[in-house]
Amino acid sequence: MASPDMSATDQPSPPVSRSTSVFRLAFGPVVWLSIFWIALLVFAAVFRDVLPLRDPDELGIRTREVEKFESPGWNAFFGGDSQGRDVFSRVVWGARPALILGVSATVIAALVGSIVGMAAGYLRGRVDLVTSVLIDIALAFPVLVLLITVRASFGNSMFVFVILFSVTGIPPYARIVRGATLSLAEREFVDAAAALGANRRRIVLRELAPNIALPVLSFAFIGFAIVIVAEGGLAFIGLSLDEITWGKLISEGTGDIQNAAHVALLPATTMFLTILAFNLLGDAIRSIVAPRQVLTQRQLSVDGERPDTAPTEVESNGTAPHEDRRVLDIVDLHTKLHTPLGDVRAVDGVTLHVDRGEALGIVGESGSGKTMLLRSIVGTFALADVSRSGTVDVAGVDMLRADPATVRHALGTRIGMVSQDPLTALNPVRRIETQLVEPMRVHLGLDKAAARARVIELLRSVGLPDPERRLRAYPHELSGGMRQRVTIAMALVNDPELLLADEPTTALDVTVQRQLLELLGELRRERTMSMVLVTHDLAVVKGYTDRVAIMYGGRVVESGPTESLFAQPRHRYTVALMQSVPDLSLPSHSELEVIDGLPPSLVDPPAGCRFAARCSSATDICRTDTPVREHVDSSHWFRCHHPVEPGELASVPVQIAETSS
Amino acid sequence: MVIARRVARLVFVVFVVTFLTFFLLDRAPGDPAELKAGLNATPEVVAEIRAELGLDDPLFVRYLDWLAGAIRLDFGESLVTEGFTSWDLIREALPKTLELMILAELMAIGIAVPLAIAAARRPGGVLDRVTSAGAFGLLALPSFVLGIYLSYVVGVQLGWLPTIVDDLPGLNDDPLENLRQMFLPSLTLALALVAVYLRLLRSDLIDTLQQDYVMLAQARGLSERRILWRHALRPSSLNLTTAIGLNVAGLIGGAFIIEVLFAINGMGRLTILRVAQEDFPVVTAVVALLTVAYVTVNFIVDLLYRVIDPRIRDGVA
């Protein structure tokens, strides 16, 4: 019972050239078996009269050739039925009506359905409405009841059955084709061509044919199977054709299930295999149209043991390390995302720390690895197979290697997280109260009333007006700014020591941005809370952090106290970032676009300095040797072969200072 | 407003479907008056009965008459069973079919939801592949084939459960025996739904699990179980709810077949018998009730959306 789902996921890499590799992907051995089975059926249907088979109606109890309820064997492959008729002959005989009925009903339904669907999708408006009401009616009508009534009125010839199954089969085709037509008619090129004087209808028709052919064909195989099932259902309630059909054979055999199960089981299995074959083939064709997404496993693993030298004071500014001062300590963290395209080295050897009450800014373009760094701390990745190595300690808890319950408790009580978009950060179907109270109840074991009281106080402290009333609200009932205040409150719920903020204000407008940054600063001071603020906006970092780390290509390229770094940037990338700070007249969340080129691919990152390809000062050494850390002073360092010399770009930091005021 | 329009459309659908049934059965061979009069009746007697039944009126008038009665659950006398109205016969059969359908729906949801959650936890994992393949196989099994397989394995080979429903006691009188007999029929009907529900919910859950709010819930240190059941399940169940509604029509058809297979005297067997006997008032009544049932379930589904996702209630997104 293997399905193409399995063969598709087994493929290591997604198809590059559609036409060739997709076919190989869709048509695995199971599909070829299905084609073989269908070919066998066609053969049986066509040649049933010339095959060396017994007459299916010959009564074995009279001719003595097949006994009553004879077991399957060499004499009669599928055994004999209650009157000694050869079940195998009867099953072979049933192939013809099955194919005639299935093929003709499917072809008619597909043709009519396609025309109706095209009309609805192309003309839209009233035609579309009428069609959709008609489809409503068709769906509301118990199909079996329709079949019963019509059959009672018009008899049970093959013709009546074909018409019946054609009519009831129309809606799904109409729906598929309508969808395809709608999406096509809305595309610009149709309008463009029409504007140039081309016949609009002809364009749509010409473009439509290839676009609907495969989906319709794919469904036709499944539709065929549906017809076979429907015939069986009708036969089962005694309303079949006047011929030998599989449905009839199954229905006849059911009464003898206790003493001669083969009479029902073998035709039933034939029908099952036929339906399965058609479904598999339909599914294979569909996966050509819409190649199945290759899913990576959701997996989070840790590579290697905890290094012996773990948490070392590498960035010490002369004083001895104070472990109890350290809220976050990351040493040589590597995060790899295993994807079908190869391993993405999203974080590639990052070492950094945050002391109690300190705010660290992490700055870089999108794709620099800064968000992945945050996620590596908390260990949450959407749908990915991720492995981490190195160490991440949060207030003494080893986030990579501690047992899951300890990690969860640390996440719940020591870390708070604020994400970029307040619209997607809150669960849309849960009340604010439910979401805020939950971490208190889970991690602190507070009862409902106590948790509620704390939540109200917390909401007040983040400046949300009328918190009692807001508790009953759903997220969509709040404005963007209010929602972000709620997400901040959510991060602070259990009084964390470390706040991780991933572009917390990017999605908001400028005035709200400033308010929230001020609020974060205030809350941090009140609670002596540490913060990691991830952003691409240097202006944000300047006003609200103590230290800054500049990230590029999954690595930290320069790090130092905020003032020192702004006064004396040494890495060429840091300078480039400073020069590309957006103009004040632009909304400050527009992406940095002024640095030519894109960040390097992290699947197969270049050797040497990762910024080399975009750096105007790069020389050969930059492309071969990874620059080592050079210290400006005990706390400010950079990795650059050709650092910016003091005085070289004196005007830049001033510009920044103005933006942030 | 939206609800009012929806109701109007549903009422319209009920009218069309019942009229269509009325029309089709009117065209069917067999004269109700002759049927009622019996074999040896003279043409005069037949004509008299015909007038009495109002069969000389135009079709549309007869439909309106019928409709006026139907609203009060008066669907007319049975033509075959003396002294019984259509409603009497239906009232006898309906509870069994309802029980079958409700049990099947509960079983289907009870099996599909945990499986979908388990599969969506690790898309592409072993469990996900096994359930996907299983669902694909189930989709290729018509209920009567599945029913035969189950009867054979569980009923005949293992001998655990009865393969036919025989003298079914009421759910109130002997609930255990009732459920014992209804188990196989309900399971057969349920398994076809399981495949559909499982596929839908699994793929919607996979989408939900990639949302920011799920990532943040993980970052709050909540357990995976809590996130799956309390955070992800509800926002992922809109399509599932739609499918439950739309599947009612299929479920009715399926129930008919299951009733024949397991010899349950429900609406299905009643309908089949009465079609064979050309007892059309009963058939029309059954169709009308089934249509109303289908339409009502789908209306409830529409309302359920608003409970599941408050954004729909407020017309956002």
Contacts between the chains, C-beta under 8 A, distances in Angstrom:
chain1	res1	chain2	res2	distance
A	1	B	133	5.4
A	1	B	134	7.2
A	1	B	136	7.2
A	1	B	137	4.3
A	2	B	133	6.0
A	3	B	132	6.4
A	3	B	133	4.7
A	3	B	136	4.0
A	3	B	137	7.6
A	5	B	129	6.8
A	5	B	132	4.5
A	5	B	133	6.6
A	5	B	136	6.9
A	6	B	129	5.5
A	6	B	132	7.5
A	6	B	133	6.3
A	9	B	124	5.2
A	9	B	129	7.0
A	133	B	9	7.0
A	133	B	12	7.4
A	133	B	13	7.7
A	136	B	9	7.1
A	136	B	13	5.6
A	137	B	13	5.4
A	137	B	16	5.2
A	137	B	17	6.2
A	139	B	246	6.7
A	139	B	249	6.3
A	140	B	13	5.0
A	140	B	14	7.9
A	140	B	17	5.7
A	140	B	249	6.8
A	140	B	291	5.9
A	140	B	294	5.3
A	140	B	295	5.9
A	140	B	298	7.9
A	141	B	17	5.4
A	141	B	20	7.4
A	141	B	249	7.4
A	141	B	291	7.1
A	142	B	249	5.5
A	142	B	252	4.9
A	142	B	253	6.0
A	142	B	287	7.0
A	142	B	290	5.1
A	142	B	291	7.2
A	142	B	294	7.1
A	143	B	249	6.9
A	143	B	250	8.0
A	143	B	253	5.9
A	144	B	252	7.4
A	144	B	253	3.8
A	144	B	256	5.6
A	144	B	257	7.9
A	145	B	21	7.5
A	145	B	252	7.9
A	145	B	253	7.8
A	145	B	271	7.1
A	145	B	286	7.4
A	145	B	287	5.2
A	145	B	290	6.6
A	146	B	24	8.0
A	148	B	271	6.8
A	148	B	272	7.3
A	148	B	275	5.1
A	148	B	283	7.7
A	149	B	21	6.4
A	149	B	24	4.7
A	149	B	25	5.9
A	149	B	28	7.0
A	149	B	275	7.5
A	149	B	283	7.0
A	149	B	287	7.6
A	150	B	24	6.4
A	152	B	25	7.8
A	152	B	28	5.2
A	152	B	29	7.9
A	152	B	275	5.4
A	152	B	278	7.5
A	153	B	24	6.0
A	153	B	25	7.5
A	153	B	27	5.3
A	153	B	28	4.0
A	153	B	29	6.9
A	225	B	140	7.0
A	229	B	142	4.3
A	232	B	142	5.5
A	232	B	144	6.1
A	232	B	145	7.5
A	233	B	142	6.8
A	233	B	143	7.8
A	233	B	144	6.7
A	233	B	253	6.8
A	233	B	256	7.9
A	233	B	257	5.3
A	236	B	144	4.9
A	236	B	257	5.3
A	236	B	260	5.8
A	236	B	261	7.1
A	237	B	256	6.3
A	237	B	257	6.5
A	237	B	260	5.3
A	237	B	268	7.3
A	237	B	272	5.0
A	238	B	260	8.0
A	238	B	272	6.7
A	238	B	276	7.6
A	239	B	272	7.9
A	250	B	144	6.3
A	250	B	145	6.9
A	250	B	148	6.8
A	251	B	144	7.7
A	254	B	144	7.9
A	254	B	148	6.3
A	254	B	261	6.5
A	257	B	148	6.5
A	257	B	151	5.7
A	257	B	152	6.0
A	257	B	155	7.8
A	257	B	156	6.2
A	257	B	163	6.6
A	258	B	156	5.9
A	258	B	163	7.4
A	261	B	152	5.1
A	261	B	156	6.4
A	264	B	148	5.2
A	264	B	152	8.0
A	265	B	148	6.5
A	265	B	149	7.5
A	265	B	152	6.3
A	268	B	144	7.7
A	268	B	145	4.4
A	268	B	148	5.2
A	268	B	149	7.2
A	269	B	145	7.8
A	271	B	142	7.0
A	271	B	145	6.0
A	272	B	140	6.1
A	272	B	141	5.8
A	272	B	142	7.8
A	272	B	145	5.3
A	275	B	140	4.3
A	275	B	141	7.6
A	275	B	142	7.1
A	276	B	137	6.9
A	276	B	140	3.9
A	279	B	136	7.1
A	279	B	139	6.3
A	279	B	140	5.2
A	280	B	136	7.9
A	283	B	136	7.5
A	294	B	124	8.0
A	295	B	123	4.2
A	295	B	124	4.0
A	295	B	206	7.7
A	296	B	124	6.6
A	297	B	122	5.6
A	297	B	123	7.1
A	297	B	124	5.2
A	297	B	125	5.6
A	298	B	121	7.0
A	298	B	122	5.4
A	298	B	123	6.6
A	298	B	209	7.7
A	299	B	122	7.4
A	375	B	215	7.8
A	378	B	218	7.4
A	378	B	219	4.3
A	379	B	218	7.8
A	380	B	215	4.8
A	380	B	216	8.0
A	380	B	218	4.2
A	380	B	219	5.2
A	381	B	215	7.9
A	382	B	209	7.2
A	382	B	210	4.1
A	382	B	215	6.3
A	383	B	123	6.6
A	383	B	206	7.1
A	383	B	209	7.1
A	383	B	210	5.4
A	407	B	221	7.4
A	408	B	221	3.9
A	408	B	222	7.3
A	408	B	223	6.6
A	409	B	221	6.2
A	410	B	221	7.0
A	411	B	218	7.8
A	411	B	219	6.0
A	411	B	220	6.4
A	411	B	221	3.3
A	412	B	220	5.7
A	412	B	221	3.2
A	412	B	222	7.4
A	413	B	221	7.5
A	415	B	219	7.2
A	415	B	221	8.0
A	417	B	216	6.1
A	417	B	219	4.4
A	417	B	220	7.5
A	419	B	212	5.6
A	419	B	215	7.5
A	419	B	216	6.0
A	421	B	212	6.5
A	424	B	211	6.3
A	424	B	212	3.9
A	424	B	213	6.3
A	425	B	212	5.3
A	425	B	213	5.8
A	425	B	216	5.7
A	426	B	213	5.8
A	427	B	213	4.6
A	427	B	217	7.4
A	427	B	231	5.7
A	427	B	235	6.9
A	428	B	213	7.7
A	428	B	235	6.2
A	428	B	309	6.9
A	428	B	310	7.5
A	428	B	311	5.8
A	428	B	317	7.8
A	429	B	234	5.0
A	429	B	235	5.0
A	429	B	308	6.7
A	429	B	309	5.5
A	429	B	310	6.4
A	429	B	311	7.9
A	430	B	231	7.4
A	430	B	234	7.9
A	438	B	220	7.7
A	438	B	222	7.1
A	439	B	220	5.0
A	439	B	221	7.3
A	439	B	222	7.3
A	442	B	221	7.6
A	442	B	222	6.2
A	442	B	223	8.0
A	442	B	226	7.4
A	443	B	221	6.4
A	474	B	310	4.4
A	474	B	311	7.3
A	476	B	310	7.1
A	476	B	311	5.0
A	476	B	314	6.7
A	476	B	316	5.0
A	476	B	317	7.1
A	477	B	314	7.3
A	487	B	216	7.8
A	490	B	216	7.8
A	490	B	220	7.6
A	493	B	220	7.9
A	500	B	219	7.9
